[in-house]
Amino acid sequence: MFDIDQIRADFPLLSQQVNGKPLVYFDNGATSQKPKVVLDAIQKYYTEINANIHRGVHTLSQKATDAYENARNIVQKHINAKHNYEVIFTAGTTHGINAVANGFTKYLQKDDEILISALEHHSNIVPWQMLCERTGALLKVIPINENGELILSDFEKQISNKTKIVAVNHISNALGTINPIKYIIDKAHQFGAAVLIDGAQAVPHLKPDVQELDCDFYVFSGHKMCAPTGVGILYGKEEWLQKLPPYQGGGEMIATVTFNKTTYADLPHKFEAGTPNIEAGIALGTAIEYLNTIGFDAIASYEKDLLEYATTKLLEIEGLKIIGTAQQKASVLSFIIDAIHPYDIGTIIDKMGIAVRTGHHCTQPIMDFFNIPGTVRASFAFYNTKEEIDMLVVALKKAKMMLS
Ligand SMILES: Cc1ncc(COP(=O)(O)O)c(CN[C@@H](CS)C(=O)O)c1O
C-alpha cells in the first residue's frame, strides 16, 4: 500500500480551500487532478523543447518529436499493444469513437446492426446513431437490470451475423458497473463483429491489456488518468487501422498531395491530421509512468476499500438510495436522497467545499431507465480519503435537513 499523505502532497490543487472549507474533490469521473510531475512535464516542454513535431529538421523539433513519440511508446507498453503504430493520439475518447464510427461508413449497409448497451455515455451512443443515419444500419441496445448490470442473456439473443460492430464501455461513468468485456469481445468475434471498448472510466482504475482482451479498438482520455485535457488514445488492431479511411484530412496525415490525388501517410500518422496537442501527449506519458510507479494493484485495492467504506457510511443516511449496485463496481457512487433534486444537493454541499457531479452524467438513457431526473455522483480516486468521505456524509445530512 502507498503513503496517502505523500500521494496527496503530489497534487497541488488538493490543498486548496473552496468556499472557506477544505476542498473535498469527489468528481474524478469528470476529470482527475494532476500530480506535480505532470505539471512539471508541461512546464519543461514549453521552457525547454517547444517546437512543432515530425516536420522540422532543427534540434528543438527533433527533441519535441522524440519526446512525443516516446510517449506513444509508453502508451503502447502500458496497454500492451503489439505495435506502437496501433496507438493513435486523439483529442479524447469522444474523438476516438467518432474516428472509428466515421471509418465504418464505407463498410456498413442497410439493415446491418450496431450493438451498444443501455449503460453507454452519449459519446458512445450518438456517433453510432449518426453512422446509422449515414448507412441505414440499425442500432440495437443491450438492456440493463435494476442493479445497472448488462443482461447477458439478452445480449446472446441480440448478437448475430448481422452485427457488424459492438461498442460498450469497460466501466460505466454513471453507475460504476464493470462490464464483462472479455466475454462480450469473444462472443462478438464468434459472429464476425468488430468490438470497440470505451475505456474512459477504466484507465484511472486499471491497466487494460488490449492483446489479452483481443478488442479491435480501445479508446480513452488522458484527463481521466492524471494527464491534461485535450489528449486521448485510440488503440486499433493494425488490420482495422489499415482498412479504415482517415477521419480528418490535412497536414501530417499525407504521403503525397496533388490536385489529382492524395496518398495517405502510414500508421499512426494517417489518423493524426494537423498539429497535435504535443505537451499533453508528452504529459500523458508522464502520467502513465506516475500511476505505474504507484501501481494499479495498489490503486485498485485502496479504491475498493474507499468504495466499501463510502457505501456503508452513505447507506446510514435515511432516505438515501444508491443507483447502481452491480456486483463488480469501480469507485463510483451514484445516489438520490428522497425526492430531493440532485442539483440542489450538489449546490448545497459545494458550499461546504465538496465537489460532486449531479445530473444525468451524459447518460440520459440510464436516468430514463431508473425513472429519475439524475443522481448525485461521488467518484473517488486513489488520492481521496475516508476522512473526506466522513465529511461528505456530514454535508449530505445537513443538506437533507435543509432541503427536506
Ligand atoms: C464512459 C465515458 N465515455 C466517454 C466520455 C467522454 O470523454 P471525453 O474526454 O469528454 O471525450 C466520458 C466522460 N465522462 C465524464 C464527462 S460527461 C463524466 O463526468 O462522466 C465517459 O465517462
The ligand as an ORCA input file, in Angstrom:
! r2SCAN-3c Opt
* xyz 0 1
  C     -17.628      6.390    -20.234
  C     -17.285      7.688    -20.898
  N     -17.167      7.728    -22.246
  C     -16.854      8.888    -22.875
  C     -16.648     10.057    -22.158
  C     -16.239     11.318    -22.921
  O     -14.911     11.632    -22.578
  P     -14.235     12.957    -23.211
  O     -12.844     13.054    -22.560
  O     -15.148     14.115    -22.824
  O     -14.181     12.770    -24.706
  C     -16.778     10.054    -20.768
  C     -16.619     11.336    -19.985
  N     -17.445     11.356    -18.825
  C     -17.402     12.496    -17.960
  C     -17.933     13.742    -18.630
  S     -19.586     13.553    -19.102
  C     -18.172     12.209    -16.660
  O     -18.275     13.117    -15.807
  O     -18.606     11.052    -16.501
  C     -17.076      8.849    -20.128
  O     -17.178      8.796    -18.784
*
